[in-house]
Amino acid sequence: MQWIQVPSQSNVNNLNNLTCEASRHFRNKKKKYLKAKIDELETNSKMKNITDLYRSLKLWHLVPLSSKP
């Protein structure tokens, strides 16, 4: 991690690239999770599985926003 402590232009660019890559990774992971969750809710709704539908919504509501992927 020595290269982070030396503020040269190439080191700053490397750090920015790493930050963008990490953000992209977690953004994609969150998008996949939310898509799966929406598909699950749609399936429960279409199959008239109201108990599971409301259980999923309730559990989703109880999870704090900061811990949702």
PDB file of N, CA, C and O in Angstrom:
ATOM      1  N   MET A   1       0.806  -1.196   0.000  1.00  0.00           N
ATOM      2  CA  MET A   1       0.000   0.000   0.000  1.00  0.00           C
ATOM      3  C   MET A   1       0.853   1.265   0.000  1.00  0.00           C
ATOM      4  O   MET A   1       0.346   2.360   0.243  1.00  0.00           O
ATOM      5  N   GLN A   2       2.116   1.116  -0.266  1.00  0.00           N
ATOM      6  CA  GLN A   2       3.015   2.266  -0.285  1.00  0.00           C
ATOM      7  C   GLN A   2       2.621   3.251  -1.388  1.00  0.00           C
ATOM      8  O   GLN A   2       2.787   4.459  -1.224  1.00  0.00           O
ATOM      9  N   TRP A   3       2.107   2.750  -2.496  1.00  0.00           N
ATOM     10  CA  TRP A   3       1.792   3.625  -3.616  1.00  0.00           C
ATOM     11  C   TRP A   3       0.651   4.588  -3.312  1.00  0.00           C
ATOM     12  O   TRP A   3       0.520   5.610  -3.986  1.00  0.00           O
ATOM     13  N   ILE A   4      -0.183   4.287  -2.307  1.00  0.00           N
ATOM     14  CA  ILE A   4      -1.269   5.195  -1.927  1.00  0.00           C
ATOM     15  C   ILE A   4      -0.702   6.404  -1.183  1.00  0.00           C
ATOM     16  O   ILE A   4      -1.250   7.502  -1.275  1.00  0.00           O
ATOM     17  N   GLN A   5       0.374   6.208  -0.460  1.00  0.00           N
ATOM     18  CA  GLN A   5       0.936   7.280   0.355  1.00  0.00           C
ATOM     19  C   GLN A   5       1.722   8.291  -0.474  1.00  0.00           C
ATOM     20  O   GLN A   5       1.912   9.428  -0.042  1.00  0.00           O
ATOM     21  N   VAL A   6       2.175   7.893  -1.648  1.00  0.00           N
ATOM     22  CA  VAL A   6       2.942   8.797  -2.506  1.00  0.00           C
ATOM     23  C   VAL A   6       1.975   9.426  -3.508  1.00  0.00           C
ATOM     24  O   VAL A   6       1.492   8.728  -4.400  1.00  0.00           O
ATOM     25  N   PRO A   7       1.678  10.718  -3.390  1.00  0.00           N
ATOM     26  CA  PRO A   7       0.657  11.335  -4.228  1.00  0.00           C
ATOM     27  C   PRO A   7       1.164  11.741  -5.615  1.00  0.00           C
ATOM     28  O   PRO A   7       1.333  12.929  -5.886  1.00  0.00           O
ATOM     29  N   SER A   8       1.405  10.781  -6.476  1.00  0.00           N
ATOM     30  CA  SER A   8       1.751  11.100  -7.862  1.00  0.00           C
ATOM     31  C   SER A   8       0.496  10.927  -8.715  1.00  0.00           C
ATOM     32  O   SER A   8      -0.482  10.326  -8.271  1.00  0.00           O
ATOM     33  N   GLN A   9       0.527  11.446  -9.922  1.00  0.00           N
ATOM     34  CA  GLN A   9      -0.655  11.402 -10.776  1.00  0.00           C
ATOM     35  C   GLN A   9      -1.040   9.960 -11.125  1.00  0.00           C
ATOM     36  O   GLN A   9      -2.225   9.630 -11.168  1.00  0.00           O
ATOM     37  N   SER A  10      -0.057   9.113 -11.370  1.00  0.00           N
ATOM     38  CA  SER A  10      -0.373   7.724 -11.717  1.00  0.00           C
ATOM     39  C   SER A  10      -0.983   6.983 -10.526  1.00  0.00           C
ATOM     40  O   SER A  10      -1.880   6.159 -10.699  1.00  0.00           O
ATOM     41  N   ASN A  11      -0.492   7.281  -9.311  1.00  0.00           N
ATOM     42  CA  ASN A  11      -1.067   6.651  -8.123  1.00  0.00           C
ATOM     43  C   ASN A  11      -2.497   7.116  -7.879  1.00  0.00           C
ATOM     44  O   ASN A  11      -3.350   6.324  -7.480  1.00  0.00           O
ATOM     45  N   VAL A  12      -2.757   8.389  -8.116  1.00  0.00           N
ATOM     46  CA  VAL A  12      -4.109   8.915  -7.970  1.00  0.00           C
ATOM     47  C   VAL A  12      -5.032   8.258  -8.989  1.00  0.00           C
ATOM     48  O   VAL A  12      -6.162   7.893  -8.665  1.00  0.00           O
ATOM     49  N   ASN A  13      -4.550   8.110 -10.221  1.00  0.00           N
ATOM     50  CA  ASN A  13      -5.345   7.452 -11.259  1.00  0.00           C
ATOM     51  C   ASN A  13      -5.623   5.991 -10.909  1.00  0.00           C
ATOM     52  O   ASN A  13      -6.731   5.499 -11.122  1.00  0.00           O
ATOM     53  N   ASN A  14      -4.616   5.297 -10.371  1.00  0.00           N
ATOM     54  CA  ASN A  14      -4.813   3.905  -9.957  1.00  0.00           C
ATOM     55  C   ASN A  14      -5.869   3.799  -8.857  1.00  0.00           C
ATOM     56  O   ASN A  14      -6.719   2.909  -8.887  1.00  0.00           O
ATOM     57  N   LEU A  15      -5.809   4.695  -7.905  1.00  0.00           N
ATOM     58  CA  LEU A  15      -6.780   4.688  -6.816  1.00  0.00           C
ATOM     59  C   LEU A  15      -8.192   4.976  -7.343  1.00  0.00           C
ATOM     60  O   LEU A  15      -9.159   4.338  -6.928  1.00  0.00           O
ATOM     61  N   ASN A  16      -8.299   5.939  -8.257  1.00  0.00           N
ATOM     62  CA  ASN A  16      -9.602   6.243  -8.858  1.00  0.00           C
ATOM     63  C   ASN A  16     -10.142   5.051  -9.637  1.00  0.00           C
ATOM     64  O   ASN A  16     -11.338   4.766  -9.586  1.00  0.00           O
ATOM     65  N   ASN A  17      -9.274   4.359 -10.353  1.00  0.00           N
ATOM     66  CA  ASN A  17      -9.699   3.181 -11.111  1.00  0.00           C
ATOM     67  C   ASN A  17     -10.189   2.074 -10.179  1.00  0.00           C
ATOM     68  O   ASN A  17     -11.203   1.430 -10.446  1.00  0.00           O
ATOM     69  N   LEU A  18      -9.461   1.859  -9.087  1.00  0.00           N
ATOM     70  CA  LEU A  18      -9.891   0.850  -8.112  1.00  0.00           C
ATOM     71  C   LEU A  18     -11.236   1.206  -7.488  1.00  0.00           C
ATOM     72  O   LEU A  18     -12.093   0.343  -7.298  1.00  0.00           O
ATOM     73  N   THR A  19     -11.409   2.478  -7.174  1.00  0.00           N
ATOM     74  CA  THR A  19     -12.667   2.934  -6.580  1.00  0.00           C
ATOM     75  C   THR A  19     -13.825   2.730  -7.551  1.00  0.00           C
ATOM     76  O   THR A  19     -14.892   2.257  -7.159  1.00  0.00           O
ATOM     77  N   CYS A  20     -13.619   3.084  -8.810  1.00  0.00           N
ATOM     78  CA  CYS A  20     -14.671   2.910  -9.824  1.00  0.00           C
ATOM     79  C   CYS A  20     -14.999   1.439 -10.028  1.00  0.00           C
ATOM     80  O   CYS A  20     -16.165   1.066 -10.153  1.00  0.00           O
ATOM     81  N   GLU A  21     -13.975   0.616 -10.061  1.00  0.00           N
ATOM     82  CA  GLU A  21     -14.185  -0.820 -10.242  1.00  0.00           C
ATOM     83  C   GLU A  21     -14.959  -1.428  -9.071  1.00  0.00           C
ATOM     84  O   GLU A  21     -15.860  -2.243  -9.274  1.00  0.00           O
ATOM     85  N   ALA A  22     -14.609  -1.035  -7.859  1.00  0.00           N
ATOM     86  CA  ALA A  22     -15.318  -1.539  -6.685  1.00  0.00           C
ATOM     87  C   ALA A  22     -16.771  -1.061  -6.684  1.00  0.00           C
ATOM     88  O   ALA A  22     -17.678  -1.832  -6.370  1.00  0.00           O
ATOM     89  N   SER A  23     -16.987   0.184  -7.027  1.00  0.00           N
ATOM     90  CA  SER A  23     -18.356   0.715  -7.087  1.00  0.00           C
ATOM     91  C   SER A  23     -19.178  -0.024  -8.132  1.00  0.00           C
ATOM     92  O   SER A  23     -20.333  -0.371  -7.887  1.00  0.00           O
ATOM     93  N   ARG A  24     -18.588  -0.266  -9.292  1.00  0.00           N
ATOM     94  CA  ARG A  24     -19.278  -0.982 -10.362  1.00  0.00           C
ATOM     95  C   ARG A  24     -19.636  -2.395  -9.923  1.00  0.00           C
ATOM     96  O   ARG A  24     -20.737  -2.878 -10.188  1.00  0.00           O
ATOM     97  N   HIS A  25     -18.695  -3.055  -9.248  1.00  0.00           N
ATOM     98  CA  HIS A  25     -18.934  -4.421  -8.782  1.00  0.00           C
ATOM     99  C   HIS A  25     -20.137  -4.473  -7.837  1.00  0.00           C
ATOM    100  O   HIS A  25     -21.035  -5.296  -8.013  1.00  0.00           O
ATOM    101  N   PHE A  26     -20.149  -3.595  -6.840  1.00  0.00           N
ATOM    102  CA  PHE A  26     -21.233  -3.627  -5.862  1.00  0.00           C
ATOM    103  C   PHE A  26     -22.545  -3.115  -6.437  1.00  0.00           C
ATOM    104  O   PHE A  26     -23.616  -3.556  -6.019  1.00  0.00           O
ATOM    105  N   ARG A  27     -22.477  -2.193  -7.388  1.00  0.00           N
ATOM    106  CA  ARG A  27     -23.691  -1.730  -8.050  1.00  0.00           C
ATOM    107  C   ARG A  27     -24.338  -2.875  -8.831  1.00  0.00           C
ATOM    108  O   ARG A  27     -25.555  -3.055  -8.787  1.00  0.00           O
ATOM    109  N   ASN A  28     -23.515  -3.648  -9.545  1.00  0.00           N
ATOM    110  CA  ASN A  28     -24.030  -4.801 -10.295  1.00  0.00           C
ATOM    111  C   ASN A  28     -24.579  -5.877  -9.362  1.00  0.00           C
ATOM    112  O   ASN A  28     -25.609  -6.488  -9.645  1.00  0.00           O
ATOM    113  N   LYS A  29     -23.885  -6.101  -8.251  1.00  0.00           N
ATOM    114  CA  LYS A  29     -24.342  -7.089  -7.273  1.00  0.00           C
ATOM    115  C   LYS A  29     -25.687  -6.673  -6.680  1.00  0.00           C
ATOM    116  O   LYS A  29     -26.573  -7.510  -6.508  1.00  0.00           O
ATOM    117  N   LYS A  30     -25.841  -5.404  -6.373  1.00  0.00           N
ATOM    118  CA  LYS A  30     -27.096  -4.890  -5.832  1.00  0.00           C
ATOM    119  C   LYS A  30     -28.209  -5.026  -6.864  1.00  0.00           C
ATOM    120  O   LYS A  30     -29.334  -5.392  -6.524  1.00  0.00           O
ATOM    121  N   LYS A  31     -27.898  -4.731  -8.127  1.00  0.00           N
ATOM    122  CA  LYS A  31     -28.895  -4.826  -9.186  1.00  0.00           C
ATOM    123  C   LYS A  31     -29.395  -6.261  -9.347  1.00  0.00           C
ATOM    124  O   LYS A  31     -30.593  -6.484  -9.520  1.00  0.00           O
ATOM    125  N   LYS A  32     -28.479  -7.238  -9.289  1.00  0.00           N
ATOM    126  CA  LYS A  32     -28.872  -8.647  -9.389  1.00  0.00           C
ATOM    127  C   LYS A  32     -29.739  -9.061  -8.207  1.00  0.00           C
ATOM    128  O   LYS A  32     -30.727  -9.775  -8.378  1.00  0.00           O
ATOM    129  N   TYR A  33     -29.372  -8.613  -7.012  1.00  0.00           N
ATOM    130  CA  TYR A  33     -30.137  -8.956  -5.812  1.00  0.00           C
ATOM    131  C   TYR A  33     -31.551  -8.385  -5.897  1.00  0.00           C
ATOM    132  O   TYR A  33     -32.528  -9.081  -5.621  1.00  0.00           O
ATOM    133  N   LEU A  34     -31.650  -7.118  -6.278  1.00  0.00           N
ATOM    134  CA  LEU A  34     -32.959  -6.486  -6.355  1.00  0.00           C
ATOM    135  C   LEU A  34     -33.826  -7.123  -7.437  1.00  0.00           C
ATOM    136  O   LEU A  34     -35.035  -7.270  -7.261  1.00  0.00           O
ATOM    137  N   LYS A  35     -33.208  -7.501  -8.553  1.00  0.00           N
ATOM    138  CA  LYS A  35     -33.958  -8.160  -9.615  1.00  0.00           C
ATOM    139  C   LYS A  35     -34.503  -9.504  -9.128  1.00  0.00           C
ATOM    140  O   LYS A  35     -35.654  -9.843  -9.403  1.00  0.00           O
ATOM    141  N   ALA A  36     -33.685 -10.263  -8.409  1.00  0.00           N
ATOM    142  CA  ALA A  36     -34.141 -11.545  -7.865  1.00  0.00           C
ATOM    143  C   ALA A  36     -35.264 -11.336  -6.852  1.00  0.00           C
ATOM    144  O   ALA A  36     -36.224 -12.106  -6.820  1.00  0.00           O
ATOM    145  N   LYS A  37     -35.149 -10.310  -6.037  1.00  0.00           N
ATOM    146  CA  LYS A  37     -36.176 -10.029  -5.037  1.00  0.00           C
ATOM    147  C   LYS A  37     -37.493  -9.631  -5.708  1.00  0.00           C
ATOM    148  O   LYS A  37     -38.561 -10.079  -5.291  1.00  0.00           O
ATOM    149  N   ILE A  38     -37.420  -8.809  -6.723  1.00  0.00           N
ATOM    150  CA  ILE A  38     -38.618  -8.399  -7.457  1.00  0.00           C
ATOM    151  C   ILE A  38     -39.259  -9.592  -8.146  1.00  0.00           C
ATOM    152  O   ILE A  38     -40.482  -9.730  -8.144  1.00  0.00           O
ATOM    153  N   ASP A  39     -38.434 -10.463  -8.741  1.00  0.00           N
ATOM    154  CA  ASP A  39     -38.966 -11.672  -9.382  1.00  0.00           C
ATOM    155  C   ASP A  39     -39.677 -12.563  -8.368  1.00  0.00           C
ATOM    156  O   ASP A  39     -40.731 -13.129  -8.657  1.00  0.00           O
ATOM    157  N   GLU A  40     -39.093 -12.680  -7.179  1.00  0.00           N
ATOM    158  CA  GLU A  40     -39.718 -13.485  -6.125  1.00  0.00           C
ATOM    159  C   GLU A  40     -41.063 -12.898  -5.719  1.00  0.00           C
ATOM    160  O   GLU A  40     -42.037 -13.631  -5.548  1.00  0.00           O
ATOM    161  N   LEU A  41     -41.118 -11.588  -5.565  1.00  0.00           N
ATOM    162  CA  LEU A  41     -42.376 -10.938  -5.195  1.00  0.00           C
ATOM    163  C   LEU A  41     -43.423 -11.089  -6.297  1.00  0.00           C
ATOM    164  O   LEU A  41     -44.600 -11.309  -6.011  1.00  0.00           O
ATOM    165  N   GLU A  42     -43.000 -10.972  -7.543  1.00  0.00           N
ATOM    166  CA  GLU A  42     -43.931 -11.152  -8.660  1.00  0.00           C
ATOM    167  C   GLU A  42     -44.481 -12.571  -8.696  1.00  0.00           C
ATOM    168  O   GLU A  42     -45.672 -12.781  -8.928  1.00  0.00           O
ATOM    169  N   THR A  43     -43.604 -13.540  -8.466  1.00  0.00           N
ATOM    170  CA  THR A  43     -44.026 -14.938  -8.470  1.00  0.00           C
ATOM    171  C   THR A  43     -45.044 -15.197  -7.369  1.00  0.00           C
ATOM    172  O   THR A  43     -46.068 -15.839  -7.603  1.00  0.00           O
ATOM    173  N   ASN A  44     -44.766 -14.699  -6.173  1.00  0.00           N
ATOM    174  CA  ASN A  44     -45.705 -14.875  -5.064  1.00  0.00           C
ATOM    175  C   ASN A  44     -47.038 -14.200  -5.362  1.00  0.00           C
ATOM    176  O   ASN A  44     -48.097 -14.708  -4.995  1.00  0.00           O
ATOM    177  N   SER A  45     -46.977 -13.066  -6.020  1.00  0.00           N
ATOM    178  CA  SER A  45     -48.204 -12.354  -6.349  1.00  0.00           C
ATOM    179  C   SER A  45     -49.009 -13.100  -7.415  1.00  0.00           C
ATOM    180  O   SER A  45     -50.229 -13.216  -7.302  1.00  0.00           O
ATOM    181  N   LYS A  46     -48.336 -13.601  -8.436  1.00  0.00           N
ATOM    182  CA  LYS A  46     -49.019 -14.299  -9.532  1.00  0.00           C
ATOM    183  C   LYS A  46     -49.612 -15.626  -9.078  1.00  0.00           C
ATOM    184  O   LYS A  46     -50.666 -16.038  -9.563  1.00  0.00           O
ATOM    185  N   MET A  47     -48.938 -16.293  -8.152  1.00  0.00           N
ATOM    186  CA  MET A  47     -49.402 -17.600  -7.696  1.00  0.00           C
ATOM    187  C   MET A  47     -50.418 -17.476  -6.569  1.00  0.00           C
ATOM    188  O   MET A  47     -50.820 -18.475  -5.973  1.00  0.00           O
ATOM    189  N   LYS A  48     -50.826 -16.258  -6.284  1.00  0.00           N
ATOM    190  CA  LYS A  48     -51.786 -15.987  -5.208  1.00  0.00           C
ATOM    191  C   LYS A  48     -51.286 -16.498  -3.860  1.00  0.00           C
ATOM    192  O   LYS A  48     -52.063 -16.886  -2.988  1.00  0.00           O
ATOM    193  N   ASN A  49     -49.975 -16.483  -3.723  1.00  0.00           N
ATOM    194  CA  ASN A  49     -49.348 -16.910  -2.474  1.00  0.00           C
ATOM    195  C   ASN A  49     -49.194 -15.676  -1.578  1.00  0.00           C
ATOM    196  O   ASN A  49     -48.090 -15.167  -1.382  1.00  0.00           O
ATOM    197  N   ILE A  50     -50.297 -15.221  -1.054  1.00  0.00           N
ATOM    198  CA  ILE A  50     -50.353 -13.957  -0.342  1.00  0.00           C
ATOM    199  C   ILE A  50     -49.536 -13.991   0.948  1.00  0.00           C
ATOM    200  O   ILE A  50     -48.922 -12.991   1.319  1.00  0.00           O
ATOM    201  N   THR A  51     -49.527 -15.117   1.620  1.00  0.00           N
ATOM    202  CA  THR A  51     -48.775 -15.220   2.875  1.00  0.00           C
ATOM    203  C   THR A  51     -47.289 -14.975   2.636  1.00  0.00           C
ATOM    204  O   THR A  51     -46.668 -14.180   3.342  1.00  0.00           O
ATOM    205  N   ASP A  52     -46.718 -15.651   1.649  1.00  0.00           N
ATOM    206  CA  ASP A  52     -45.296 -15.454   1.342  1.00  0.00           C
ATOM    207  C   ASP A  52     -45.026 -14.063   0.800  1.00  0.00           C
ATOM    208  O   ASP A  52     -43.974 -13.478   1.061  1.00  0.00           O
ATOM    209  N   LEU A  53     -45.981 -13.534   0.044  1.00  0.00           N
ATOM    210  CA  LEU A  53     -45.815 -12.183  -0.497  1.00  0.00           C
ATOM    211  C   LEU A  53     -45.673 -11.173   0.640  1.00  0.00           C
ATOM    212  O   LEU A  53     -44.734 -10.376   0.651  1.00  0.00           O
ATOM    213  N   TYR A  54     -46.596 -11.205   1.588  1.00  0.00           N
ATOM    214  CA  TYR A  54     -46.522 -10.259   2.698  1.00  0.00           C
ATOM    215  C   TYR A  54     -45.345 -10.545   3.626  1.00  0.00           C
ATOM    216  O   TYR A  54     -44.771  -9.620   4.201  1.00  0.00           O
ATOM    217  N   ARG A  55     -44.984 -11.807   3.776  1.00  0.00           N
ATOM    218  CA  ARG A  55     -43.808 -12.143   4.589  1.00  0.00           C
ATOM    219  C   ARG A  55     -42.549 -11.546   3.957  1.00  0.00           C
ATOM    220  O   ARG A  55     -41.700 -10.998   4.659  1.00  0.00           O
ATOM    221  N   SER A  56     -42.431 -11.653   2.646  1.00  0.00           N
ATOM    222  CA  SER A  56     -41.272 -11.088   1.950  1.00  0.00           C
ATOM    223  C   SER A  56     -41.240  -9.569   2.084  1.00  0.00           C
ATOM    224  O   SER A  56     -40.189  -8.978   2.332  1.00  0.00           O
ATOM    225  N   LEU A  57     -42.394  -8.953   1.918  1.00  0.00           N
ATOM    226  CA  LEU A  57     -42.453  -7.499   2.045  1.00  0.00           C
ATOM    227  C   LEU A  57     -42.123  -7.050   3.460  1.00  0.00           C
ATOM    228  O   LEU A  57     -41.430  -6.052   3.658  1.00  0.00           O
ATOM    229  N   LYS A  58     -42.618  -7.786   4.434  1.00  0.00           N
ATOM    230  CA  LYS A  58     -42.354  -7.424   5.824  1.00  0.00           C
ATOM    231  C   LYS A  58     -40.868  -7.564   6.139  1.00  0.00           C
ATOM    232  O   LYS A  58     -40.283  -6.678   6.761  1.00  0.00           O
ATOM    233  N   LEU A  59     -40.256  -8.664   5.718  1.00  0.00           N
ATOM    234  CA  LEU A  59     -38.827  -8.861   5.966  1.00  0.00           C
ATOM    235  C   LEU A  59     -38.010  -7.805   5.238  1.00  0.00           C
ATOM    236  O   LEU A  59     -37.018  -7.309   5.771  1.00  0.00           O
ATOM    237  N   TRP A  60     -38.420  -7.460   4.032  1.00  0.00           N
ATOM    238  CA  TRP A  60     -37.702  -6.447   3.255  1.00  0.00           C
ATOM    239  C   TRP A  60     -37.795  -5.093   3.961  1.00  0.00           C
ATOM    240  O   TRP A  60     -36.832  -4.325   3.971  1.00  0.00           O
ATOM    241  N   HIS A  61     -38.941  -4.809   4.543  1.00  0.00           N
ATOM    242  CA  HIS A  61     -39.153  -3.541   5.220  1.00  0.00           C
ATOM    243  C   HIS A  61     -38.335  -3.452   6.515  1.00  0.00           C
ATOM    244  O   HIS A  61     -37.913  -2.362   6.900  1.00  0.00           O
ATOM    245  N   LEU A  62     -38.111  -4.571   7.180  1.00  0.00           N
ATOM    246  CA  LEU A  62     -37.390  -4.563   8.447  1.00  0.00           C
ATOM    247  C   LEU A  62     -35.885  -4.403   8.293  1.00  0.00           C
ATOM    248  O   LEU A  62     -35.209  -4.004   9.241  1.00  0.00           O
ATOM    249  N   VAL A  63     -35.345  -4.710   7.108  1.00  0.00           N
ATOM    250  CA  VAL A  63     -33.909  -4.601   6.893  1.00  0.00           C
ATOM    251  C   VAL A  63     -33.567  -3.128   6.709  1.00  0.00           C
ATOM    252  O   VAL A  63     -34.172  -2.457   5.872  1.00  0.00           O
ATOM    253  N   PRO A  64     -32.610  -2.613   7.474  1.00  0.00           N
ATOM    254  CA  PRO A  64     -32.229  -1.209   7.322  1.00  0.00           C
ATOM    255  C   PRO A  64     -31.673  -0.939   5.920  1.00  0.00           C
ATOM    256  O   PRO A  64     -31.052  -1.813   5.315  1.00  0.00           O
ATOM    257  N   LEU A  65     -31.893   0.245   5.422  1.00  0.00           N
ATOM    258  CA  LEU A  65     -31.485   0.605   4.071  1.00  0.00           C
ATOM    259  C   LEU A  65     -29.988   0.462   3.871  1.00  0.00           C
ATOM    260  O   LEU A  65     -29.552   0.082   2.784  1.00  0.00           O
ATOM    261  N   SER A  66     -29.191   0.754   4.882  1.00  0.00           N
ATOM    262  CA  SER A  66     -27.739   0.704   4.746  1.00  0.00           C
ATOM    263  C   SER A  66     -27.226  -0.722   4.570  1.00  0.00           C
ATOM    264  O   SER A  66     -26.143  -0.914   4.018  1.00  0.00           O
ATOM    265  N   SER A  67     -27.972  -1.724   5.024  1.00  0.00           N
ATOM    266  CA  SER A  67     -27.497  -3.099   4.910  1.00  0.00           C
ATOM    267  C   SER A  67     -28.071  -3.811   3.698  1.00  0.00           C
ATOM    268  O   SER A  67     -27.722  -4.965   3.450  1.00  0.00           O
ATOM    269  N   LYS A  68     -28.943  -3.160   2.936  1.00  0.00           N
ATOM    270  CA  LYS A  68     -29.470  -3.776   1.718  1.00  0.00           C
ATOM    271  C   LYS A  68     -28.410  -3.711   0.650  1.00  0.00           C
ATOM    272  O   LYS A  68     -27.790  -2.666   0.451  1.00  0.00           O
ATOM    273  N   PRO A  69     -28.194  -4.808  -0.038  1.00  0.00           N
ATOM    274  CA  PRO A  69     -27.154  -4.802  -1.069  1.00  0.00           C
ATOM    275  C   PRO A  69     -27.532  -4.015  -2.292  1.00  0.00           C
ATOM    276  O   PRO A  69     -26.747  -3.928  -3.237  1.00  0.00           O
TER     277      PRO A  69
END
